[in-house]
């Protein structure tokens, strides 16, 4: 009798390399293996390939609705149009939901919320009233799932056998941030479309790079030389007081157009967390010499005139969001780099005349082994289950199906809509896109922002403020008290 070994093979073999994108802490196997037969083996084992979808348990929900409380907006999308319309991302998401409906004999119904405050209010009302109105919640981590977990509104997913958070389509860093007292309160991954758009991207104007003979930045990334010092040198060579008025304004040229949130992205790119989580203990890193040195370095780089902080220039020029300075400085070829959410390109760069591409955030130095990406925790990119859910195993199976299918068939389409068609076909840009997703980092403090500490840190890292030591001292007591109170709630 032949011994049989089952191995998981994805639906789209072309996307096999993408599986590791959501795994940020360790390499996960892409196989599901059963124990060999105990019968005598007279021949070499024969491998039998099995689709992972066949391993996920199937439940018959008998035509009932699968109810999702879903935060979504045009710039933070999470739902399809209700039909196939020719948009490759919309159609992929639609087909995922149709596949889930057929598999589980259900109807997916999204109740949409425009912002996280509204969805928070509804979930609190529902759980307080002991109502079972929603199966899952898709919303933000910050001011969303993190707060719901501390408020006792969410189910413990560690006991749901139909969910496997060790699989690479679930972000492993998010699991750590949402795991307390041996309980898991949620997850993050391409079950939420917004997860695919939420990494903070570093866009580069490729036409400007050619015009100013910057060199091949893709090769710089591949060689490991793409560091904050390297980027700083490039920025300083690009910046110029174009109108010669002796001051840098929106009429001049910069190496980088950025926002305050970019401070978090560059800090993460340099391999730094603002707080370390070990089990149920959290320690801030303001006593860590290296952390403070990195913060000071970033502050020094972005306090120079080679970058422009656009938050205070007016978000809307001539009343149109796509003409905001944070966009216009880049699309108008006045900034070589633009630090912005990945989704920005979909709505704001499509008419840009110059070619543009993506780069990972620079490393601190060449000794740093990996490139890291910051993910916007206030975008609706995570999922949880309300504690009033009465069919938790069935819900877990649907979640696993939707997240896996999203990784295999939805997220790979994002590359094509983020970049213009010409650039999207370029193998270098595809490699940079995959590299951006390889190590997506969740900082536990970005999930809870204890005492508003993340605001103080990002403002300093982005060069907007000075004297971080005194600012931290002024909020430290509040931060530590809020940290202690939150942990007490999460571990009760």
GUDRENBA-899810 format. One record per residue (C-alpha): residue in one letter; z, x, y. Coordinates in nm, 4 decimals, padded with zeros to 6 digits. Example, Ala and Ser with C-alpha at 12.3 -4.5 7.8 and 13.67 -1.06 7.14 Angstrom:
2
A 00.7800 01.2300 -00.4500;
S 00.7140 01.3670 -00.1060;
! end
This chain:
492
X 00.0000 00.0000 00.0000;
X -00.0981 00.1352 00.3416;
X 00.1689 00.1899 00.6026;
X 00.0834 00.0090 00.9232;
X 00.1780 00.1231 01.2709;
X 00.1243 -00.1139 01.5620;
X 00.0294 00.0335 01.8958;
X -00.0026 -00.1533 02.2239;
X -00.3446 -00.1234 02.3893;
X -00.3914 -00.2775 02.7388;
X -00.6468 -00.5461 02.8096;
X -00.8391 -00.3169 03.0393;
X -00.8623 00.0319 02.8991;
X -01.0025 00.1503 03.2274;
X -00.6638 00.0837 03.3877;
X -00.4560 00.2665 03.1283;
X -00.3650 00.5461 03.3668;
X -00.2339 00.2928 03.6159;
X 00.0438 00.1824 03.3831;
X 00.2704 00.4632 03.5023;
X 00.2405 00.3490 03.8658;
X 00.5438 00.1243 03.8695;
X 00.7605 00.3632 03.6692;
X 00.9495 00.5881 03.9111;
X 01.2296 00.7307 03.7082;
X 01.0856 00.8351 03.3746;
X 00.7698 00.8197 03.1719;
X 00.7559 00.5090 02.9567;
X 00.5646 00.4861 02.6321;
X 00.2597 00.2632 02.6376;
X 00.3141 00.1693 02.2762;
X 00.5138 -00.0795 02.0784;
X 00.5856 00.0583 01.7344;
X 00.7232 -00.1139 01.4272;
X 00.9053 00.0787 01.1578;
X 00.6806 00.2078 00.8782;
X 00.6769 00.0219 00.5498;
X 00.9388 00.1367 00.3022;
X 00.6847 00.1089 00.0214;
X 00.5427 00.4267 -00.1263;
X 00.2744 00.5715 00.0974;
X -00.0299 00.6901 -00.0891;
X -00.2694 00.7108 00.2045;
X -00.2541 00.8267 00.5633;
X -00.1134 00.5574 00.7937;
X -00.3657 00.3294 00.9572;
X -00.3082 00.2324 01.3184;
X -00.3480 -00.1314 01.4135;
X -00.3923 -00.2019 01.7830;
X -00.2075 -00.4997 01.9239;
X -00.2405 -00.6475 02.2701;
X 00.0992 -00.6503 02.4443;
X 00.0397 -01.0127 02.5388;
X 00.0586 -01.0927 02.1684;
X 00.4070 -00.9407 02.1541;
X 00.5489 -01.1511 02.4383;
X 00.7125 -01.4620 02.2874;
X 00.5224 -01.7856 02.3367;
X 00.6983 -02.1064 02.4376;
X 00.5531 -02.4544 02.4667;
X 00.6820 -02.5968 02.7935;
X 00.5203 -02.9281 02.7070;
X 00.3274 -02.9667 03.0296;
X 00.6287 -02.9279 03.2566;
X 00.6028 -02.7442 03.5876;
X 00.6932 -02.3770 03.6106;
X 00.8533 -02.3871 03.9543;
X 00.8406 -02.0878 04.1883;
X 01.0203 -02.0641 04.5220;
X 00.7800 -01.8224 04.6868;
X 00.7881 -01.6487 05.0229;
X 00.4322 -01.5891 05.1384;
X 00.2343 -01.5384 05.4600;
X -00.1100 -01.4167 05.5588;
X 00.0132 -01.0606 05.6073;
X 00.2511 -01.0838 05.3091;
X 00.0448 -01.2725 05.0508;
X 00.1829 -01.3948 04.7201;
X -00.0321 -01.6911 04.6186;
X -00.3995 -01.7626 04.5520;
X -00.6078 -02.0264 04.7277;
X -00.5860 -02.2730 04.4415;
X -00.9293 -02.1883 04.3095;
X -01.1704 -01.9009 04.2582;
X -01.3447 -01.8256 04.5866;
X -01.5197 -01.4931 04.5293;
X -01.2370 -01.2788 04.6706;
X -01.1601 -01.0376 04.3885;
X -00.7831 -01.0317 04.4431;
X -00.7546 -01.4077 04.4877;
X -00.9638 -01.4655 04.1765;
X -00.7653 -01.2163 03.9672;
X -00.4383 -01.3827 04.0700;
X -00.5837 -01.7271 04.0007;
X -00.6966 -01.6215 03.6529;
X -00.3516 -01.4775 03.5822;
X -00.1862 -01.8086 03.6640;
X -00.4431 -02.0014 03.4624;
X -00.3816 -01.7717 03.1646;
X -00.0053 -01.8247 03.1947;
X -00.0505 -02.2017 03.2167;
X -00.2637 -02.2062 02.9041;
X -00.0334 -01.9716 02.7141;
X 00.2875 -02.1603 02.7884;
X 00.1479 -02.5140 02.8246;
X 00.2803 -02.5414 03.1781;
X 00.1678 -02.5928 03.5368;
X 00.2595 -02.3232 03.7885;
X 00.3813 -02.4843 04.1093;
X 00.4577 -02.2708 04.4145;
X 00.6860 -02.4072 04.6827;
X 00.6119 -02.1755 04.9733;
X 00.8422 -02.0478 05.2443;
X 00.7193 -01.8721 05.5569;
X 01.0173 -01.6381 05.5877;
X 01.3141 -01.5088 05.3935;
X 01.5680 -01.6981 05.6042;
X 01.4242 -02.0314 05.4920;
X 01.4108 -01.9407 05.1244;
X 01.7661 -01.8029 05.1398;
X 01.8874 -02.1309 05.2861;
X 01.7109 -02.3348 05.0177;
X 01.8382 -02.1293 04.7232;
X 02.1936 -02.1386 04.8576;
X 02.1694 -02.5189 04.8959;
X 02.0241 -02.5627 04.5472;
X 02.2815 -02.3494 04.3651;
X 02.5712 -02.4954 04.5634;
X 02.4524 -02.8425 04.4610;
X 02.4115 -02.7233 04.0998;
X 02.0463 -02.8269 04.0992;
X 01.7801 -02.6807 03.8719;
X 01.4879 -02.6986 04.1149;
X 01.3221 -02.3589 04.0657;
X 01.2635 -02.1338 03.7675;
X 01.2124 -01.8133 03.9640;
X 01.2363 -01.6842 04.3206;
X 00.9866 -01.4447 04.4775;
X 01.1148 -01.3007 04.8031;
X 01.2332 -00.9816 04.9688;
X 01.5031 -00.7485 04.8459;
X 01.6551 -00.6862 05.1892;
X 01.8021 -01.0084 05.3322;
X 01.6812 -01.1755 05.0150;
X 01.7572 -01.0992 04.6525;
X 02.0196 -00.8399 04.7425;
X 02.2142 -01.0955 04.9454;
X 02.1639 -01.3688 04.6848;
X 02.3063 -01.1401 04.4180;
X 02.6133 -01.0633 04.6287;
X 02.6492 -01.4355 04.6993;
X 02.6665 -01.5242 04.3305;
X 02.3422 -01.7237 04.3362;
X 02.1468 -01.5392 04.0670;
X 02.1359 -01.5282 03.6874;
X 02.2088 -01.2120 03.4921;
X 01.8754 -01.1017 03.3434;
X 02.0213 -00.8285 03.1226;
X 02.0883 -01.0898 02.8530;
X 01.7343 -01.2315 02.8547;
X 01.5673 -01.0956 02.5411;
X 01.2211 -01.2104 02.6514;
X 01.2285 -00.9692 02.9453;
X 01.1832 -00.5962 02.9000;
X 01.2605 -00.4196 03.2251;
X 01.2076 -00.0808 03.0577;
X 00.8333 -00.1433 03.0568;
X 00.6368 00.0476 03.3218;
X 00.5044 -00.2582 03.5043;
X 00.8622 -00.3182 03.6218;
X 00.9705 -00.0725 03.8907;
X 01.2539 00.1316 03.7452;
X 01.4135 00.2248 04.0786;
X 01.4417 -00.1430 04.1669;
X 01.6289 -00.2026 03.8425;
X 01.8873 00.0535 03.9387;
X 01.9356 -00.0961 04.2859;
X 01.9760 -00.4452 04.1369;
X 02.2019 -00.3477 03.8448;
X 02.5750 -00.3971 03.8962;
X 02.8626 -00.4342 03.6528;
X 02.6141 -00.4054 03.3641;
X 02.4205 -00.7031 03.4987;
X 02.0627 -00.7137 03.6272;
X 01.9971 -00.9514 03.9152;
X 01.6218 -00.9141 03.9589;
X 01.3158 -00.6975 03.9326;
X 01.0158 -00.5766 04.1289;
X 00.6589 -00.5319 04.0208;
X 00.3129 -00.6896 04.0338;
X 00.4473 -01.0281 03.9309;
X 00.4531 -01.0555 04.3121;
X 00.1146 -00.9905 04.4700;
X 00.2907 -00.8562 04.7776;
X 00.4330 -00.5732 04.5665;
X 00.0772 -00.4406 04.5393;
X 00.0444 -00.4354 04.9193;
X 00.3983 -00.3347 05.0192;
X 00.3974 00.0474 04.9850;
X 00.3945 00.2157 05.3249;
X 00.0585 00.3867 05.3459;
X -00.0565 00.6931 05.5347;
X -00.4104 00.6261 05.6512;
X -00.6396 00.9043 05.7688;
X -00.9494 00.8723 05.9851;
X -01.2001 01.0657 05.7742;
X -01.4625 01.0690 06.0476;
X -01.2201 01.2317 06.2903;
X -01.1124 01.4772 06.0211;
X -01.4743 01.5861 05.9832;
X -01.5383 01.5967 06.3583;
X -01.2364 01.8183 06.4206;
X -01.2946 02.0304 06.1094;
X -00.9563 01.9529 05.9611;
X -01.0737 02.0451 05.6130;
X -01.0516 01.8513 05.2909;
X -00.7088 01.6878 05.2969;
X -00.7547 01.5521 04.9454;
X -00.7745 01.9096 04.8196;
X -00.4628 01.9914 05.0219;
X -00.2798 01.7108 04.8443;
X -00.4054 01.8195 04.5016;
X -00.2986 02.1788 04.5605;
X 00.0558 02.0719 04.6499;
X 00.0225 02.2106 05.0032;
X 00.0472 01.8703 05.1708;
X 00.3869 01.9139 05.3394;
X 00.5433 01.7862 05.6592;
X 00.4832 02.1277 05.8211;
X 00.1159 02.1190 05.7249;
X 00.0771 01.7703 05.8675;
X 00.2613 01.8693 06.1831;
X 00.0195 02.1586 06.2434;
X -00.2773 01.9265 06.2005;
X -00.1266 01.6701 06.4383;
X -00.0643 01.9271 06.7105;
X -00.4235 02.0501 06.6884;
X -00.5578 01.6964 06.7334;
X -00.3350 01.5742 07.0183;
X -00.4837 01.5938 07.3678;
X -00.4195 01.4554 07.7159;
X -00.7720 01.3167 07.7298;
X -00.7651 01.1755 08.0825;
X -00.5930 01.4854 08.2210;
X -00.3240 01.2961 08.4099;
X -00.0515 01.5271 08.2864;
X 00.1189 01.2730 08.0645;
X 00.0559 01.1197 07.7236;
X -00.0273 00.7488 07.7300;
X -00.2316 00.4986 07.5294;
X -00.5426 00.6485 07.6867;
X -00.4947 00.9823 07.5083;
X -00.5429 01.1187 07.1566;
X -00.2701 01.1738 06.8977;
X -00.2245 01.3166 06.5553;
X -00.0303 01.0096 06.4399;
X 00.0242 00.6476 06.5384;
X 00.3521 00.5263 06.3914;
X 00.6290 00.2673 06.4120;
X 01.0041 00.2958 06.3692;
X 00.9707 00.1909 06.0065;
X 00.7626 00.5039 05.9512;
X 01.0840 00.7042 05.9735;
X 01.1933 00.5580 05.6400;
X 00.8531 00.6364 05.4877;
X 00.8529 01.0021 05.5915;
X 01.2157 01.0472 05.4848;
X 01.1330 00.9033 05.1423;
X 00.8216 01.1190 05.1230;
X 01.0422 01.4243 05.1718;
X 01.2375 01.3232 04.8614;
X 01.5446 01.1931 05.0421;
X 01.7540 00.8838 04.9709;
X 01.9980 00.7670 05.2364;
X 02.2551 00.6861 04.9666;
X 02.3089 00.7790 04.6026;
X 02.3972 00.5101 04.3497;
X 02.5823 00.6074 04.0339;
X 02.6705 00.3019 03.8291;
X 02.8620 00.0757 04.0647;
X 02.9437 00.3524 04.3110;
X 02.7412 00.4271 04.6243;
X 02.7797 00.7395 04.8359;
X 02.6076 00.7910 05.1700;
X 02.4481 01.1290 05.2236;
X 02.5586 01.2129 05.5767;
X 02.7794 01.4869 05.4364;
X 02.4828 01.6344 05.2488;
X 02.3549 01.9402 05.4355;
X 01.9994 01.9144 05.3046;
X 01.9742 01.5481 05.3953;
X 02.0820 01.6203 05.7517;
X 01.8426 01.9149 05.7761;
X 01.5524 01.6928 05.6686;
X 01.6519 01.4240 05.9183;
X 01.6650 01.6831 06.1974;
X 01.3273 01.8225 06.0940;
X 01.1599 01.4824 06.1042;
X 01.3197 01.4041 06.4388;
X 01.1853 01.7298 06.5764;
X 00.8327 01.6660 06.4473;
X 00.8060 01.3100 06.5753;
X 00.9730 01.3734 06.9113;
X 00.6669 01.5738 07.0127;
X 00.3643 01.4434 07.2007;
X 00.1450 01.4851 06.8950;
X 00.2557 01.1416 06.7700;
X 00.2876 00.8070 06.9440;
X 00.5545 00.5492 06.8621;
X 00.3901 00.2126 06.9154;
X 00.6833 -00.0292 06.8788;
X 00.7514 -00.0449 07.2506;
X 00.3950 -00.0489 07.3816;
X 00.3490 -00.4212 07.3216;
X 00.2590 -00.5587 06.9829;
X -00.0253 -00.7725 07.1083;
X -00.3011 -00.6497 07.3347;
X -00.5137 -00.9276 07.4830;
X -00.3228 -01.1746 07.2642;
X -00.4723 -01.0624 06.9321;
X -00.2567 -00.9120 06.6577;
X -00.5423 -00.6984 06.5251;
X -00.5633 -00.5337 06.8674;
X -00.1982 -00.4311 06.8717;
X -00.1467 -00.0716 06.9742;
X -00.0179 00.0238 06.6299;
X -00.3621 -00.0737 06.4995;
X -00.5858 -00.0002 06.7954;
X -00.4839 00.3625 06.8380;
X -00.6181 00.4244 06.4868;
X -00.9238 00.1993 06.4795;
X -01.0278 00.3272 06.8229;
X -01.0287 00.6891 06.6936;
X -00.7323 00.7853 06.9101;
X -00.5082 00.8830 06.6188;
X -00.6018 01.0871 06.3137;
X -00.3234 00.9369 06.0983;
X -00.1698 00.5912 06.0917;
X 00.1572 00.5134 05.9134;
X 00.1526 00.1442 05.8235;
X 00.1998 -00.1015 05.5361;
X -00.0879 -00.0939 05.2897;
X -00.1737 -00.4561 05.3674;
X -00.2508 -00.3594 05.7294;
X -00.5911 -00.2300 05.6296;
X -00.6965 -00.5620 05.4774;
X -00.6505 -00.7544 05.8004;
X -00.6931 -00.4913 06.0680;
X -00.9276 -00.2137 05.9555;
X -01.2193 -00.4070 05.8106;
X -01.4296 -00.3794 06.1271;
X -01.3359 -00.0190 06.1938;
X -01.6496 00.1881 06.2485;
X -01.5080 00.5196 06.1282;
X -01.4458 00.5855 05.7604;
X -01.0813 00.5996 05.6625;
X -00.8881 00.6923 05.3524;
X -00.5378 00.7127 05.2075;
X -00.2991 01.0011 05.1586;
X 00.0489 01.0183 05.0066;
X 00.3315 01.0929 05.2454;
X 00.3787 01.4674 05.2832;
X 00.6397 01.6517 05.0807;
X 00.9261 01.8383 05.2431;
X 00.7927 02.1700 05.1165;
X 00.5824 02.3195 04.8388;
X 00.8864 02.3445 04.6119;
X 00.9041 01.9641 04.5944;
X 00.7288 01.8665 04.2727;
X 00.6263 01.5060 04.3427;
X 00.4912 01.2867 04.6197;
X 00.7026 00.9779 04.6883;
X 00.6201 00.6413 04.8448;
X 00.8414 00.4094 05.0461;
X 00.8182 00.0372 04.9778;
X 00.9002 -00.2250 05.2377;
X 01.2049 -00.4035 05.1010;
X 01.1830 -00.6782 05.3623;
X 00.8432 -00.7861 05.2267;
X 00.8502 -01.0472 04.9449;
X 00.7806 -00.8140 04.6532;
X 01.0647 -00.8881 04.4108;
X 01.1673 -01.1623 04.1710;
X 01.4945 -01.3181 04.0561;
X 01.6149 -01.6230 03.8658;
X 01.8623 -01.8732 04.0146;
X 02.1811 -01.9144 03.8145;
X 02.1123 -02.2865 03.7741;
X 01.8020 -02.2188 03.5615;
X 01.8432 -02.4075 03.2314;
X 01.5623 -02.2420 03.0331;
X 01.6274 -01.8747 03.0844;
X 01.4493 -01.7379 02.7753;
X 01.1324 -01.9344 02.8452;
X 01.1461 -01.8181 03.2059;
X 01.1813 -01.4563 03.0973;
X 00.8720 -01.4791 02.8778;
X 00.6628 -01.6231 03.1607;
X 00.7884 -01.3531 03.3980;
X 00.7015 -01.0765 03.1505;
X 00.3549 -01.2246 03.0988;
X 00.2849 -01.2585 03.4709;
X 00.4083 -00.9097 03.5588;
X 00.2168 -00.7393 03.2786;
X -00.1003 -00.9336 03.3558;
X -00.0571 -00.8489 03.7254;
X -00.0379 -00.4787 03.6449;
X -00.3409 -00.4849 03.4200;
X -00.5742 -00.7176 03.6064;
X -00.4552 -00.7834 03.9607;
X -00.3213 -00.4594 04.1062;
X -00.6316 -00.2556 04.0112;
X -00.8334 -00.4830 04.2412;
X -00.6229 -00.3937 04.5464;
X -00.7908 -00.0560 04.5885;
X -01.1266 -00.2191 04.6536;
X -01.0005 -00.4496 04.9279;
X -00.7742 -00.1961 05.0983;
X -01.0566 00.0501 05.1576;
X -01.4072 -00.0204 05.2786;
X -01.6610 -00.0442 04.9991;
X -01.8114 00.2989 05.0596;
X -01.4758 00.4750 05.0501;
X -01.3404 00.2597 04.7665;
X -01.6136 00.3978 04.5414;
X -01.5049 00.7533 04.6159;
X -01.3112 00.9120 04.3292;
X -01.0881 01.1085 04.5670;
X -00.9681 00.7922 04.7395;
X -00.8989 00.6269 04.4051;
X -00.6882 00.9249 04.3012;
X -00.4895 00.9127 04.6270;
X -00.4375 00.5382 04.5795;
X -00.2972 00.5902 04.2305;
X -00.0813 00.8780 04.3531;
X 00.0722 00.6506 04.6158;
X 00.1840 00.4095 04.3427;
X 00.3023 00.6770 04.1010;
X 00.6482 00.7212 04.2526;
X 00.7404 00.4097 04.4498;
X 01.1028 00.4550 04.5522;
X 01.3717 00.1949 04.6195;
X 01.6736 00.3234 04.8100;
X 01.9780 00.1061 04.7381;
X 02.0604 00.1159 05.1079;
X 01.7158 -00.0258 05.1873;
X 01.8036 -00.3229 04.9652;
X 02.1357 -00.3963 05.1401;
X 02.1282 -00.1969 05.4687;
X 02.5045 -00.1660 05.4719;
X 02.6316 -00.2094 05.8250;
X 02.2828 -00.1728 05.9706;
X 02.2805 00.1931 05.8680;
X 01.9109 00.2026 05.7802;
X 01.8206 00.1114 06.1385;
X 02.0148 00.4062 06.2776;
X 01.8561 00.6419 06.0259;
X 01.4956 00.5314 06.0733;
X 01.5230 00.5414 06.4525;
X 01.6372 00.9017 06.4376;
X 01.3855 01.0058 06.1729;
X 01.1008 00.8582 06.3767;
X 01.2031 01.0526 06.6875;
X 01.3077 00.7475 06.8870;
X 01.6745 00.8425 06.9272;
X 01.8839 01.1579 06.9345;
X 02.2438 01.2522 06.8441;
X 02.2494 01.1061 06.4945;
X 02.5965 01.2444 06.4260;
X 02.7589 01.0496 06.7079;
X 02.5630 00.7351 06.6245;
X 02.6709 00.7531 06.2617;
X 03.0319 00.8072 06.3661;
X 03.0155 00.4909 06.5779;
X 02.9115 00.2717 06.2826;
X 03.0661 00.4552 05.9861;
X 03.3722 00.2325 05.9543;
X 03.1597 -00.0825 05.9647;
X 02.9164 00.0630 05.7095;
X 03.1869 00.1633 05.4625;
X 03.3701 -00.1696 05.4965;
X 03.0510 -00.3659 05.4328;
X 02.9671 -00.1405 05.1390;
X 03.3085 -00.2010 04.9813;
X 03.2865 -00.5765 05.0367;
X 02.9357 -00.5975 04.8874;
X 03.0259 -00.3954 04.5793;
X 03.3366 -00.6094 04.5264;
X 03.1178 -00.9226 04.5270;
X 02.8532 -00.7709 04.2983;
X 03.1045 -00.6496 04.0423;
X 03.3387 -00.9513 04.0419;
! end
